Amino acid sequence: MLHDLDSFSEYQSIPHSIHTSQSQSKRHIKYWSKLLRLTVFLLVSYLAAPGFTPARAEPSAIEKLKSLSLDQLAQLEVSIASNIPHSLAKSAAAVHVLTQEDIRRSGATTIPEILRLVPGMHVARINANSWAISARGFNDIFSNKLLVLMDGRSVYTPLFSGVYWDTQDTLLEDIERIEVIRGPGAAVWGANAVNGVINIITKSAHDSRGGLVSAGVGNEERWNVGGRFGGELGQSGAYRVYAKAFERDSARTTDGRKGEDEWDARRLGFRTDLELSATDQLTVQGDAYDGSAEQSLDITGAAMNVINDQELYGGNLLSRWSHHTEAFGEFQIQAYYDRAHRKDVRLDQTIETVDVAFRHSLSLSARQQLAWGLGYRHIQDDIPSGSLGSVALDPTARDYDIMNIFIEDEIDVVPDTLRFSVGAKLEDNDFTGNELQPNLRLLWTPDERQVLWTAWSRAVRTPSRVESDLSVRLPSVIVSGNPDQKPETVNAYEAGYRLQVHEHLAMDAAVYHNEYKNLVTIDTLGFASPPLPPPAPFPPMQVTLGNGVEASGQGFELAVDWEAKQNWRLRLAYTYLDIDVKSVKPNSESSFDLEAYPEHQVVLRSLLDIGAAWELDTYLYYVDALKNSTVNSYPRIDLRLGWHGLHDWETSLILQNLFDDQHLEFIPAESTSGGGLVPTEVERSVLLNLKKYF
């Protein structure tokens, strides 16, 4: 939305770069001091805890994951598509799971790069520290129809609607799995789960005892280091603490210039899991981070680009208590606090979130399961203007609340053959009031090898803080938010088919049709009157936000897994997407480039074990040219060579983008009008990683 604000003459005097070296040094000293004190506190607390016993790591868990057959992988329990967990094969939704083995062998060092492996996802790097990630279309730097969670904690920013991927991280070795649902998940997760949901689930502390240290060096990712230590806590508890840091080099723009998009970050965290009794479990975990991410802003009419040196820091603390009884089912209470700060030349953001959720699930009979719950979220922000001074929110600080109640009923109409579920979540928010988000799902299992499912869902995306409260006054334009903005809605119709051809070959297919209404538009109201005083040469244009677009999206997703040999696994994924803009109101322009998507995507993955010590993993990608964009189609080839020749050691050589030396993957909507973020190209890279378990 802000891309139309960056092309005005008042920026003529902006210097080539805006750097604050002294303030950065003071900031780093301040926050590293805090992080160091927190680390010492955690270590002393755990070492002094009764019953503290260090435990040795078990790399054999890697071998266990390797040995899982396709049928065993299909039996992994997932909870992203329903409040009542089911196996992956018996989920009535387009669900995909990335296991720790998938993550380890991907060679990726960031969560966004791991997500390239998910069928139906469009993952495109914008620059060295920014990505555009979406499911089933509507991709941009802030893909506002994809909800992302970490251990059930929402990381979807209420400011712009979307995800700041440069601050979503953890020690990748501590991720148990990443569950992804393509399609609405609003009846389970609430507003903004419109086109998909990603839930990143970390391991229990019981499963990460022992030690791990890792280090890497490369040409693009200059260096990375990480470490984790875990052990027993008392008679029935476990803990872990971790820390990691990295630094990434700048990429190159399409005309060969340095992209000015360097990125560095530091992070530490902890997790404890306690068995309080035979029926009670308690989890407490938290993270803190600090970093910086540069961006180059192309200000049309300015003498040179502005270097947007973003300061990033924040943290979170989460607690979850579960109680299980035979008579009354399972009760769960989860609460978390999250604080995120981001300072750049456009806005200085501080957002604090407190969230409390209660959930209860029980069996009403041998054939009926019921889940219900309540939730409350309070958000407080403070967002003054940045150093450019032209973009503001009115008011600069605001508190707002979200309350919800949900219920889901699941019935085995024919035991082990036909299952029907109905659910809905009712949310009340301060922007649009009450929003009902229901769904219906039906799953048919004609035999042990086949599963067919179909679903209908309604989901909404509520307006963001910027959409409601934006206030900008420039000589050429006056932009105002719309406090009466309507929620974007989708009615989604889906169907899927899973087939276990035989024990070494399986396929999973899904088709869908989505109907969108009230999509956000930028509406031109005409010239303001009276005009601004000189030196403005003409009256400014008045612009506001509206809901002037309707569209439909349809597509097909296919994944085929083949265990060619005991030591060789292949996966082929194909995605087809088509979006039709059905109507646009006069004087309205979509805030997204709705047609900037690849019609076809293909991913071929090969995991080959060579003897007992070597692994050769190959990833072939093809992404079609983005419609209505200058981004061309591109193939991409990544390789990983792994070696386990020494006990408890792992060495990986990772080569990425071997097909060409660099290619462009995405141009944000804010950049298409000649202003905003300067995209850079993905370059060929080499990374050597070394890990030691103890």
Legacy VTK file of the C-alpha trace (Angstrom):
# vtk DataFile Version 3.0
C-alpha trace
ASCII
DATASET POLYDATA
POINTS 694 float
0.000 0.000 0.000
2.814 2.380 0.810
4.313 2.013 -2.655
2.217 4.907 -3.964
3.667 7.238 -1.328
7.340 7.041 -2.262
7.464 8.985 -5.508
7.269 12.587 -4.467
9.549 15.583 -4.658
10.009 16.035 -0.916
12.430 13.112 -1.004
14.854 15.006 -3.238
17.007 15.901 -0.267
17.345 12.385 1.140
21.004 11.337 1.223
22.366 8.166 -0.269
22.140 6.241 2.998
20.891 6.705 6.516
23.273 5.059 8.974
23.403 5.363 12.731
26.620 3.573 13.643
26.911 4.945 17.166
23.311 4.175 18.052
23.698 0.692 16.577
26.778 0.040 18.704
25.004 1.202 21.846
21.944 -0.861 20.918
24.007 -4.006 20.360
25.841 -3.553 23.683
22.532 -3.016 25.481
20.729 -6.009 24.020
23.684 -8.395 24.028
24.064 -7.538 27.707
20.426 -8.470 28.269
20.765 -11.678 26.259
23.940 -12.651 28.140
22.285 -12.064 31.520
19.293 -14.151 30.439
21.547 -16.987 29.249
23.500 -17.029 32.527
20.258 -16.942 34.515
18.815 -19.907 32.605
21.981 -22.000 32.885
22.416 -21.314 36.602
18.754 -22.034 37.266
18.872 -25.369 35.495
22.247 -26.464 36.849
21.044 -25.678 40.353
17.728 -27.452 39.878
17.102 -30.590 41.966
17.810 -33.775 40.091
19.734 -32.045 37.312
21.384 -34.676 35.115
22.921 -34.031 31.717
21.919 -36.525 29.038
23.713 -37.677 25.948
22.287 -36.830 22.535
20.911 -39.654 20.426
21.772 -39.230 16.725
20.032 -42.605 16.281
16.810 -40.556 16.049
18.008 -39.558 12.580
18.297 -43.219 11.605
14.806 -43.838 13.009
13.298 -41.151 10.784
15.207 -42.496 7.782
13.762 -45.960 8.318
10.103 -44.884 8.346
8.187 -46.335 5.402
5.731 -44.294 3.335
2.879 -45.964 5.196
4.424 -45.106 8.566
4.926 -41.484 7.508
1.250 -41.328 6.520
0.330 -42.329 10.098
2.003 -39.244 11.620
-0.557 -37.453 13.777
-1.361 -33.861 12.764
-3.558 -31.263 14.430
-3.447 -28.335 12.022
-6.628 -29.178 10.098
-8.862 -30.012 13.046
-9.198 -29.517 16.782
-9.396 -33.319 16.917
-6.026 -34.804 15.804
-5.875 -37.461 13.076
-3.225 -39.232 11.089
-1.904 -37.438 8.024
-3.579 -39.976 5.742
-6.976 -39.537 7.448
-7.043 -35.711 7.503
-9.927 -34.213 5.533
-7.831 -31.326 4.187
-4.869 -30.587 1.916
-2.236 -31.172 4.606
1.504 -31.611 4.161
4.097 -32.347 6.848
7.821 -31.628 6.718
9.622 -33.855 9.225
12.926 -33.139 10.941
14.551 -35.451 8.373
13.125 -33.305 5.551
14.457 -30.187 7.268
17.910 -31.633 7.936
18.407 -32.888 4.397
17.021 -29.763 2.723
20.278 -27.922 3.391
18.214 -24.818 4.179
19.279 -22.481 6.976
16.034 -20.471 7.199
12.397 -21.469 7.638
11.250 -19.741 4.395
13.712 -21.784 2.310
12.446 -25.017 3.911
8.901 -24.158 2.798
9.924 -24.432 -0.876
9.401 -28.191 -0.461
5.651 -27.891 0.271
3.348 -28.600 -2.701
1.020 -25.688 -3.422
3.235 -23.052 -1.766
4.769 -20.168 -3.708
8.040 -19.227 -2.013
10.029 -16.403 -3.617
12.967 -14.502 -2.200
12.694 -10.722 -2.663
16.114 -9.808 -1.299
18.671 -11.276 1.114
16.316 -10.912 4.114
12.763 -10.747 2.698
10.464 -13.364 1.171
7.045 -13.487 -0.440
5.294 -16.680 0.690
1.703 -17.693 0.036
-0.577 -20.635 -0.610
-2.963 -20.607 -3.570
-2.160 -17.112 -4.792
-2.175 -13.489 -3.548
1.553 -13.480 -2.901
3.500 -10.388 -1.841
5.951 -9.218 0.780
3.019 -9.234 3.220
0.896 -12.183 2.109
-2.090 -11.353 4.232
-4.065 -14.563 3.679
-1.525 -16.983 5.159
-1.512 -17.507 8.935
1.777 -18.627 10.508
2.231 -20.037 14.010
5.136 -21.338 16.080
4.016 -23.902 18.668
0.525 -22.410 18.458
1.749 -18.801 18.911
0.609 -16.516 16.084
3.418 -14.593 14.344
1.022 -12.833 11.942
1.621 -9.102 12.469
-1.536 -7.023 13.048
0.178 -3.917 11.653
0.230 -4.741 7.926
-1.338 -8.227 8.003
1.398 -10.642 7.053
4.603 -12.134 8.411
8.016 -10.599 8.994
10.006 -13.653 7.966
13.321 -12.120 9.009
12.397 -12.546 12.696
10.797 -16.017 12.573
13.502 -18.463 13.534
14.704 -21.079 15.987
17.415 -23.712 16.036
16.325 -25.779 13.021
17.523 -29.029 14.613
14.941 -28.494 17.375
11.962 -28.402 14.983
10.020 -31.650 15.195
7.876 -30.967 12.142
6.203 -28.227 10.122
2.511 -28.790 9.419
1.002 -26.934 6.463
-2.624 -26.775 5.387
-3.415 -25.293 1.975
-6.886 -23.853 2.112
-8.881 -22.171 4.884
-8.209 -23.100 8.496
-10.325 -20.392 10.098
-12.703 -22.719 11.972
-9.663 -23.951 13.919
-7.266 -20.982 13.958
-9.517 -17.963 13.410
-9.383 -14.890 11.181
-6.636 -14.512 8.559
-6.312 -18.272 7.982
-7.805 -17.699 4.525
-5.597 -19.504 1.985
-3.448 -21.549 4.322
-1.901 -22.119 7.743
1.663 -23.016 8.749
2.366 -24.354 12.234
6.030 -24.816 13.177
6.201 -27.349 16.016
9.363 -27.718 18.073
10.475 -30.876 19.849
9.617 -31.675 23.424
12.582 -31.059 25.707
12.474 -34.812 26.436
13.467 -35.407 22.789
16.364 -32.944 22.689
18.531 -33.977 25.609
22.265 -33.836 25.179
24.379 -31.339 23.316
24.770 -30.021 19.809
27.124 -27.448 18.323
27.145 -26.371 14.682
29.018 -23.914 12.506
28.974 -22.993 8.838
30.797 -20.756 6.395
29.896 -19.765 2.836
29.958 -17.073 0.178
26.388 -15.753 0.667
25.694 -16.871 4.198
29.044 -15.656 5.476
28.890 -17.620 8.710
26.503 -19.238 11.148
26.941 -20.766 14.582
24.499 -22.536 16.856
24.352 -24.642 19.962
21.912 -26.430 22.205
22.189 -28.251 25.500
19.451 -30.231 27.208
19.047 -32.594 30.110
16.804 -33.986 32.773
15.050 -31.720 35.249
14.008 -33.444 38.442
12.532 -36.929 38.257
10.128 -36.371 35.354
11.133 -33.163 33.597
13.475 -32.088 30.840
14.903 -28.831 29.573
16.961 -27.343 26.776
18.619 -24.006 26.081
19.846 -22.873 22.681
21.601 -19.990 20.980
22.365 -19.177 17.350
23.725 -16.344 15.223
24.457 -15.693 11.552
25.437 -13.046 9.032
24.345 -12.909 5.389
25.986 -10.964 2.573
24.243 -8.486 0.278
22.796 -9.743 -2.979
22.936 -7.985 -6.369
20.245 -5.985 -8.127
19.181 -6.749 -11.680
21.563 -4.091 -13.003
24.543 -5.514 -11.094
24.655 -3.044 -8.195
25.160 -4.098 -4.593
21.706 -4.659 -3.115
22.458 -3.102 0.298
20.449 -5.885 1.952
22.844 -7.406 4.459
21.266 -9.337 7.324
22.509 -10.456 10.718
20.733 -11.855 13.749
21.303 -13.408 17.150
18.786 -15.524 19.056
18.549 -17.602 22.196
15.803 -19.501 23.926
14.762 -22.279 26.252
12.080 -24.904 26.746
11.051 -27.034 29.733
8.581 -29.934 29.727
7.406 -31.252 33.086
5.290 -34.307 33.878
3.506 -32.904 36.933
1.520 -36.099 37.397
0.163 -39.003 35.405
-2.531 -36.679 34.035
-0.850 -33.246 33.968
1.880 -31.838 31.712
3.376 -28.346 31.718
5.448 -26.676 28.992
7.209 -23.344 29.409
9.316 -21.892 26.602
10.647 -18.562 25.394
12.885 -16.832 22.866
14.722 -13.519 22.530
16.314 -12.079 19.402
18.279 -9.094 18.167
19.430 -8.213 14.659
19.459 -5.847 11.726
18.266 -6.142 8.139
19.173 -3.610 5.492
16.934 -2.764 2.560
17.349 -0.449 -0.385
14.357 1.793 -1.079
14.031 3.199 -4.581
12.484 6.639 -4.063
11.388 7.942 -7.449
12.604 11.487 -7.902
15.266 11.248 -5.205
18.904 11.679 -6.127
19.851 8.230 -4.848
18.396 5.225 -3.065
17.676 5.311 0.643
19.320 2.584 2.704
16.693 1.402 5.152
18.682 -0.074 8.042
16.067 -1.901 10.093
16.688 -2.542 13.787
14.994 -5.736 14.983
14.603 -7.091 18.498
11.984 -8.772 20.620
11.025 -11.878 22.531
8.226 -14.130 23.684
7.239 -16.378 26.585
4.694 -19.214 26.299
3.186 -21.603 28.835
0.873 -24.550 28.134
-0.809 -26.829 30.691
-2.615 -30.026 29.723
-4.806 -32.218 31.907
-6.232 -35.544 30.756
-8.862 -37.748 32.376
-10.651 -40.837 31.141
-14.079 -39.503 32.069
-13.901 -35.873 30.942
-11.322 -35.885 28.141
-8.469 -33.408 27.766
-8.284 -29.823 29.013
-5.621 -27.405 27.809
-4.792 -23.818 28.715
-2.174 -21.894 26.732
-0.975 -18.353 27.342
1.789 -16.326 25.742
3.298 -12.862 25.705
5.063 -11.512 22.627
6.909 -8.239 22.117
8.330 -7.188 18.747
10.198 -3.998 17.885
11.211 -2.864 14.413
12.658 0.546 13.626
13.239 1.779 10.090
13.021 4.987 8.091
9.278 4.665 7.514
7.825 3.523 10.843
9.070 2.789 14.357
7.032 -0.202 15.520
6.562 -1.688 18.970
3.818 -4.307 19.242
2.940 -6.263 22.382
0.529 -9.191 22.381
-1.028 -11.158 25.240
-3.010 -14.262 24.292
-4.903 -16.770 26.446
-6.747 -19.804 25.044
-8.721 -22.640 26.639
-9.545 -25.886 24.854
-11.521 -28.984 25.880
-11.957 -32.172 23.850
-13.871 -35.283 24.843
-15.570 -38.410 23.496
-19.345 -38.253 23.641
-19.519 -41.848 22.448
-17.437 -44.430 20.620
-18.410 -42.704 17.358
-18.555 -39.007 18.306
-15.802 -36.560 19.309
-16.433 -32.992 20.471
-13.994 -30.096 20.928
-14.747 -26.565 22.089
-12.856 -23.633 23.501
-12.494 -19.922 24.211
-9.788 -17.402 23.450
-8.805 -13.805 24.177
-6.034 -11.707 22.628
-4.999 -8.171 23.586
-2.716 -6.159 21.310
-1.038 -2.902 22.243
1.081 -0.946 19.782
3.109 2.249 19.645
4.000 3.287 16.095
5.463 6.785 15.616
6.755 7.880 12.210
10.266 7.021 11.103
12.964 9.449 9.982
11.281 10.122 6.612
8.372 11.587 8.548
5.664 11.398 5.867
4.003 8.113 6.816
2.038 8.044 10.061
-0.750 6.254 11.874
-3.514 8.199 13.574
-3.539 7.515 16.475
0.111 6.512 16.876
-0.747 4.160 19.759
-3.745 1.880 20.043
-5.086 -1.053 22.060
-7.416 -3.618 20.514
-8.894 -6.984 21.454
-9.949 -10.208 19.780
-12.260 -12.688 21.513
-13.397 -16.031 20.133
-15.351 -19.173 20.844
-15.242 -22.341 18.749
-16.909 -25.738 18.607
-16.250 -28.796 16.456
-18.285 -31.991 16.311
-17.039 -35.099 14.549
-19.122 -38.202 13.882
-18.110 -41.581 12.454
-21.211 -42.146 10.333
-19.843 -45.537 9.299
-16.987 -46.624 11.592
-13.585 -46.612 9.852
-15.279 -45.743 6.533
-17.253 -42.466 6.571
-16.524 -39.498 8.869
-18.365 -36.174 8.972
-17.297 -33.081 10.893
-18.816 -29.643 11.349
-17.161 -26.751 13.105
-17.216 -22.990 13.456
-15.341 -20.187 15.168
-17.057 -16.945 16.164
-14.683 -14.025 16.627
-15.247 -10.485 17.802
-12.649 -7.873 16.808
-12.441 -4.093 17.191
-12.329 -3.443 13.429
-15.331 -5.299 11.964
-17.173 -6.769 14.962
-18.441 -10.352 14.914
-17.239 -12.766 12.249
-18.522 -16.346 11.894
-16.194 -18.799 10.158
-17.716 -22.277 9.672
-16.625 -25.385 7.802
-17.968 -28.799 6.822
-15.713 -31.774 6.076
-16.465 -35.292 4.858
-13.954 -38.132 4.620
-14.582 -41.513 2.945
-12.212 -44.460 3.240
-13.467 -47.123 0.797
-10.535 -49.408 1.651
-7.178 -49.349 3.417
-5.382 -47.890 0.384
-7.719 -45.042 -0.600
-8.994 -41.865 1.072
-11.341 -39.314 -0.480
-12.358 -36.062 1.206
-14.286 -32.903 0.457
-14.804 -29.648 2.358
-16.558 -26.295 2.322
-15.235 -23.387 4.400
-15.820 -19.706 4.957
-12.928 -17.595 6.187
-12.272 -13.880 6.664
-9.258 -11.597 6.785
-9.872 -8.708 9.126
-8.457 -5.247 8.322
-5.002 -4.378 9.602
-4.013 -1.391 11.710
-2.523 0.371 8.662
-5.679 -0.140 6.603
-7.761 1.451 9.331
-5.526 4.251 10.619
-3.062 5.254 7.891
-2.531 9.019 7.586
-0.200 10.521 4.968
-0.016 14.106 3.692
2.332 14.921 0.819
2.390 17.759 -1.707
1.048 15.454 -4.398
-1.249 13.119 -2.484
-3.260 12.732 0.708
-3.760 9.138 1.803
-6.097 8.084 4.573
-7.061 4.752 6.034
-10.643 3.589 6.190
-12.018 2.819 9.678
-15.098 1.323 7.970
-13.073 -1.182 5.952
-14.898 -4.473 5.401
-13.321 -7.880 6.016
-12.116 -9.826 2.990
-14.008 -13.119 2.684
-13.602 -16.427 0.884
-15.941 -19.328 0.269
-13.722 -22.312 -0.469
-14.724 -25.610 -2.055
-12.122 -28.403 -1.909
-11.735 -32.102 -2.652
-8.840 -34.504 -2.327
-7.750 -38.064 -3.032
-4.959 -40.122 -1.460
-3.829 -43.472 -2.814
-1.281 -45.919 -1.429
-0.499 -47.678 -4.711
1.731 -50.143 -2.864
4.069 -49.944 0.104
6.703 -48.039 -1.906
4.456 -45.658 -3.921
1.872 -43.124 -2.744
0.093 -40.084 -4.179
-1.872 -37.154 -2.748
-3.984 -34.844 -4.939
-6.255 -31.865 -4.223
-8.461 -29.552 -6.287
-10.171 -26.363 -5.145
-12.290 -23.385 -6.153
-12.280 -20.201 -4.059
-14.666 -17.237 -4.308
-13.272 -13.981 -2.857
-15.228 -10.843 -2.010
-14.358 -7.393 -0.611
-10.696 -7.572 -1.604
-8.804 -4.438 -0.560
-8.432 -1.676 -3.131
-6.787 1.727 -3.334
-9.578 4.149 -4.267
-9.002 7.539 -5.875
-11.430 10.203 -4.639
-10.244 13.141 -6.742
-8.303 16.340 -6.081
-8.357 17.848 -2.618
-9.795 21.293 -2.076
-8.427 23.688 -1.061
-4.935 22.876 -2.394
-1.883 22.879 -0.194
0.093 26.170 -0.085
3.105 26.736 -2.374
5.425 25.243 -3.486
2.815 22.588 -4.377
2.099 23.181 -8.118
-1.353 21.590 -8.108
-3.912 20.314 -5.582
-3.024 16.952 -4.018
-4.875 13.801 -4.976
-7.043 12.206 -2.302
-6.673 8.446 -1.923
-8.324 6.059 0.521
-8.878 2.334 0.908
-11.913 0.344 -0.137
-13.187 -3.135 -0.957
-13.708 -2.894 -4.687
-12.522 -6.250 -6.101
-14.043 -9.702 -6.395
-12.045 -12.648 -7.695
-11.980 -16.419 -7.959
-9.090 -18.842 -7.698
-8.878 -22.464 -8.723
-6.120 -24.977 -8.904
-4.731 -28.486 -8.659
-1.976 -29.872 -6.414
-0.280 -33.246 -6.733
2.464 -34.970 -4.720
3.862 -38.412 -5.562
6.245 -40.267 -3.224
8.249 -43.237 -4.506
10.664 -45.356 -2.513
12.649 -46.531 -5.519
15.051 -48.514 -3.349
15.636 -48.925 0.350
18.272 -46.190 0.172
16.632 -43.910 -2.422
13.455 -41.836 -2.110
11.896 -39.532 -4.683
9.114 -36.969 -4.427
7.493 -35.140 -7.331
5.188 -32.197 -6.639
3.196 -30.262 -9.233
1.003 -27.183 -8.702
-1.415 -25.458 -11.082
-3.047 -22.122 -10.185
-5.438 -19.789 -11.985
-6.937 -16.553 -10.617
-9.722 -14.591 -12.333
-10.545 -11.010 -11.363
-14.324 -10.911 -11.596
-15.049 -7.232 -11.008
-13.344 -4.000 -10.082
-15.222 -0.893 -9.008
-14.534 2.361 -10.899
-11.562 4.408 -9.637
-10.310 1.383 -7.686
-7.025 -0.481 -7.965
-6.208 -3.692 -6.122
-3.618 -3.308 -3.363
-2.160 -6.622 -4.608
-1.087 -7.519 -8.099
-3.579 -10.384 -8.216
-2.077 -11.884 -11.341
1.562 -11.923 -10.174
1.660 -15.685 -9.630
3.193 -18.715 -11.365
0.623 -20.791 -13.220
2.810 -23.925 -12.972
5.344 -25.079 -10.375
7.297 -28.346 -10.209
9.564 -29.686 -7.465
11.521 -32.942 -7.779
13.396 -34.143 -4.703
15.844 -37.059 -4.556
17.258 -38.393 -1.262
19.988 -40.989 -1.821
21.978 -42.799 0.869
25.359 -43.999 -0.425
26.613 -46.644 1.942
26.432 -45.969 5.670
28.271 -42.647 5.675
27.248 -40.582 2.631
24.050 -38.771 1.591
23.417 -37.131 -1.790
20.283 -34.964 -1.930
19.147 -33.239 -5.109
16.401 -30.636 -5.486
15.103 -29.539 -8.888
12.661 -26.621 -9.056
10.778 -25.086 -11.942
8.736 -21.915 -11.373
6.659 -20.504 -14.212
6.878 -16.839 -15.205
4.770 -14.646 -12.941
1.719 -13.395 -14.781
1.446 -9.647 -15.287
5.053 -9.259 -14.118
8.547 -8.954 -15.550
9.722 -11.957 -13.487
10.581 -14.722 -15.943
10.329 -18.469 -15.398
13.385 -20.079 -13.881
14.771 -23.529 -13.083
16.767 -24.019 -9.927
19.049 -26.882 -8.877
20.263 -27.384 -5.280
22.590 -30.150 -4.042
23.550 -31.352 -0.602
26.374 -33.799 0.091
26.354 -35.145 3.641
28.942 -37.265 5.445
28.683 -39.183 8.742
32.130 -40.770 8.665
33.021 -39.821 12.255
30.990 -40.801 15.312
28.467 -38.088 16.287
29.769 -35.723 13.582
27.888 -34.544 10.489
29.374 -32.574 7.617
27.288 -31.034 4.819
28.337 -29.293 1.628
25.375 -27.325 0.239
25.340 -25.911 -3.298
22.350 -23.772 -4.299
21.158 -22.227 -7.548
23.560 -24.210 -9.727
21.627 -23.643 -12.947
22.578 -19.963 -13.263
24.680 -17.479 -11.360
21.670 -15.359 -10.325
17.960 -14.940 -11.054
15.063 -12.729 -9.990
12.189 -14.410 -8.118
9.748 -11.660 -7.154
8.959 -7.942 -7.459
6.731 -6.639 -4.634
3.615 -4.656 -5.495
5.163 -1.587 -3.861
8.055 -1.785 -6.352
6.028 -2.134 -9.550
5.046 1.557 -9.568
8.655 2.692 -9.546
9.152 3.124 -5.812
9.569 1.137 -2.629
11.682 -1.930 -1.904
14.405 -2.735 -4.438
14.335 -6.477 -5.204
17.616 -8.342 -5.602
18.487 -11.588 -7.340
19.110 -15.010 -5.829
22.770 -15.819 -6.410
24.688 -19.076 -6.669
25.887 -20.048 -3.211
28.141 -22.514 -1.414
27.882 -23.372 2.279
29.905 -25.806 4.387
28.225 -26.887 7.639
29.677 -28.927 10.491
27.706 -30.408 13.420
28.812 -32.264 16.526
26.423 -34.161 18.841
27.502 -34.988 22.378
LINES 1 695
694 0 1 2 3 4 5 6 7 8 9 10 11 12 13 14 15 16 17 18 19 20 21 22 23 24 25 26 27 28 29 30 31 32 33 34 35 36 37 38 39 40 41 42 43 44 45 46 47 48 49 50 51 52 53 54 55 56 57 58 59 60 61 62 63 64 65 66 67 68 69 70 71 72 73 74 75 76 77 78 79 80 81 82 83 84 85 86 87 88 89 90 91 92 93 94 95 96 97 98 99 100 101 102 103 104 105 106 107 108 109 110 111 112 113 114 115 116 117 118 119 120 121 122 123 124 125 126 127 128 129 130 131 132 133 134 135 136 137 138 139 140 141 142 143 144 145 146 147 148 149 150 151 152 153 154 155 156 157 158 159 160 161 162 163 164 165 166 167 168 169 170 171 172 173 174 175 176 177 178 179 180 181 182 183 184 185 186 187 188 189 190 191 192 193 194 195 196 197 198 199 200 201 202 203 204 205 206 207 208 209 210 211 212 213 214 215 216 217 218 219 220 221 222 223 224 225 226 227 228 229 230 231 232 233 234 235 236 237 238 239 240 241 242 243 244 245 246 247 248 249 250 251 252 253 254 255 256 257 258 259 260 261 262 263 264 265 266 267 268 269 270 271 272 273 274 275 276 277 278 279 280 281 282 283 284 285 286 287 288 289 290 291 292 293 294 295 296 297 298 299 300 301 302 303 304 305 306 307 308 309 310 311 312 313 314 315 316 317 318 319 320 321 322 323 324 325 326 327 328 329 330 331 332 333 334 335 336 337 338 339 340 341 342 343 344 345 346 347 348 349 350 351 352 353 354 355 356 357 358 359 360 361 362 363 364 365 366 367 368 369 370 371 372 373 374 375 376 377 378 379 380 381 382 383 384 385 386 387 388 389 390 391 392 393 394 395 396 397 398 399 400 401 402 403 404 405 406 407 408 409 410 411 412 413 414 415 416 417 418 419 420 421 422 423 424 425 426 427 428 429 430 431 432 433 434 435 436 437 438 439 440 441 442 443 444 445 446 447 448 449 450 451 452 453 454 455 456 457 458 459 460 461 462 463 464 465 466 467 468 469 470 471 472 473 474 475 476 477 478 479 480 481 482 483 484 485 486 487 488 489 490 491 492 493 494 495 496 497 498 499 500 501 502 503 504 505 506 507 508 509 510 511 512 513 514 515 516 517 518 519 520 521 522 523 524 525 526 527 528 529 530 531 532 533 534 535 536 537 538 539 540 541 542 543 544 545 546 547 548 549 550 551 552 553 554 555 556 557 558 559 560 561 562 563 564 565 566 567 568 569 570 571 572 573 574 575 576 577 578 579 580 581 582 583 584 585 586 587 588 589 590 591 592 593 594 595 596 597 598 599 600 601 602 603 604 605 606 607 608 609 610 611 612 613 614 615 616 617 618 619 620 621 622 623 624 625 626 627 628 629 630 631 632 633 634 635 636 637 638 639 640 641 642 643 644 645 646 647 648 649 650 651 652 653 654 655 656 657 658 659 660 661 662 663 664 665 666 667 668 669 670 671 672 673 674 675 676 677 678 679 680 681 682 683 684 685 686 687 688 689 690 691 692 693
